[in-house]
Every structure is written in structure tokens, then in C-alpha cells.
Amino acid sequence: MRGIVHFGFRLQAPEDNEVALVEVGNAGGRVRRRGDFGLGFLYAYVADPDGYEVEIWFE
């Protein structure tokens, strides 16, 4: 494999998760999957309009 395989953005507060997912949709992206690591540590994997996957999480 070459190039970047995975990258993400760490959020500052758990409520930022929903805001970020709305912005992904507004920009033409889509949510691929979401969940939590436990104890309220939320994550989501989203795809940009070209299909590149990005992780968004709070911990």
C-alpha cells in the first residue's frame, strides 16, 4: 500500500460529533459507520464526495 491509509480529526467535545456529521453532509459527504468506544467516546467514519474515508472522534 502507498500513500495515506487512514487519518482523522479529534473533536474537542462530545457534542461536536453531531455538528461535524451535519457539516459532512452539507459538504456532500456521507456517514459510513458510527459508534462509541465506551464511556461516551464517540467516533464516526465518513466519506468525502470522492470516496476517501476520514475518521472523526472524541475522547
C-alpha positions, 0 to 999 in steps of 0.5 A: 500500500502507498500513500495515506491509509487512514487519518482523522480529526479529534473533536474537542467535545462530545457534542461536536460529533453531531455538528461535524456529521451535519457539516459532512453532509452539507459538504456532500459527504456521507456517514459510513459507520458510527459508534462509541468506544465506551464511556461516551467516546464517540467516533464516526467514519465518513466519506468525502464526495470522492470516496476517501474515508476520514475518521472523526472522534472524541475522547 
